[in-house]
């Protein structure tokens, strides 16, 4: 009766994970796995490929600086703005300021796609970039800088 045994059938339907936002971005701009690396700057616009990914821009097209700053002539408040892509949940964004380029102070941050936050007297407004949903423009305003202070340098650290 050995020939009458039921056949055992195993079905391995293991779901394939959906590609990450980073994998989709790489496939769009670097088909065929020819990505030269995060620190490259193929378009000559001063932004590395990592920054282009972080702010949702095309790494093959020369784009404007992703960080802008302006001083309100009436109040003296300094507003620093940058764009971030909340789909880039693999990144952390930290906006920093320095008066001497040696010591940097974190003033605003966003980790894993979360809304940007900061501390102290810093005001943060995050809004959608027109026509580029879901990109967010982050505007960080620091209170008026006392006259006679040294220059204030800014940088956006993305890791």
Residue pairs with C-beta under 8 A, 6 or more apart in sequence:
19 27
20 90
21 85
21 87
21 88
21 89
21 90
22 53
22 88
22 90
25 53
26 33
26 35
29 58
29 59
29 60
30 36
35 49
36 42
36 49
37 49
38 48
38 49
38 50
38 53
39 48
39 49
39 50
40 48
40 49
40 59
41 47
41 48
41 49
42 49
42 59
42 60
43 58
43 59
43 60
43 61
43 62
43 63
44 62
45 61
45 62
45 63
45 64
45 65
46 65
47 55
47 57
47 59
47 63
47 65
47 66
49 59
50 158
51 66
51 156
51 158
52 58
52 59
52 63
53 59
53 85
53 88
53 91
54 66
54 84
54 85
54 88
54 91
54 93
54 158
55 66
55 82
55 83
55 84
55 85
55 135
56 83
56 84
56 85
56 88
56 132
56 135
57 63
57 66
66 82
66 83
66 156
67 80
67 81
67 82
67 154
67 155
67 156
68 80
68 81
68 82
69 78
69 79
69 80
69 81
69 154
70 78
70 79
71 77
71 78
71 79
71 145
72 78
72 79
75 144
76 144
76 145
77 141
77 142
77 143
77 144
78 141
78 142
78 144
78 145
78 152
79 139
79 140
79 141
79 142
80 95
80 97
80 139
80 140
80 141
80 142
80 154
81 137
81 138
81 139
81 140
82 93
82 95
82 137
82 138
82 156
83 129
83 135
83 136
83 137
83 138
84 93
84 110
84 116
84 135
84 136
84 138
85 134
85 135
85 136
86 110
86 113
86 114
86 134
86 135
86 136
87 113
87 134
88 113
89 112
89 113
90 112
91 158
91 159
92 109
92 110
92 111
92 112
92 158
92 159
93 109
93 110
93 111
93 116
93 138
93 156
93 157
93 158
94 106
94 108
94 109
94 156
94 157
94 158
94 159
95 106
95 107
95 108
95 109
95 118
95 138
95 140
95 154
95 155
95 156
95 157
96 104
96 105
96 106
96 107
96 154
96 155
96 156
96 157
97 104
97 105
97 107
97 142
97 152
97 153
97 154
98 104
98 105
98 152
98 153
98 154
98 155
99 149
99 150
99 151
99 152
99 153
100 150
101 153
104 155
107 118
107 119
107 120
107 122
107 140
107 142
108 116
108 117
108 118
108 122
108 124
108 138
108 140
109 116
109 117
109 118
110 116
110 117
110 138
115 126
116 124
116 126
116 136
116 138
116 140
117 124
118 124
118 140
121 142
121 143
122 140
122 141
122 142
123 140
123 141
124 138
124 139
124 140
124 141
125 138
125 139
125 141
126 136
126 137
126 138
126 139
127 136
127 137
127 139
128 134
128 135
128 136
128 137
129 135
129 136
129 137
145 152
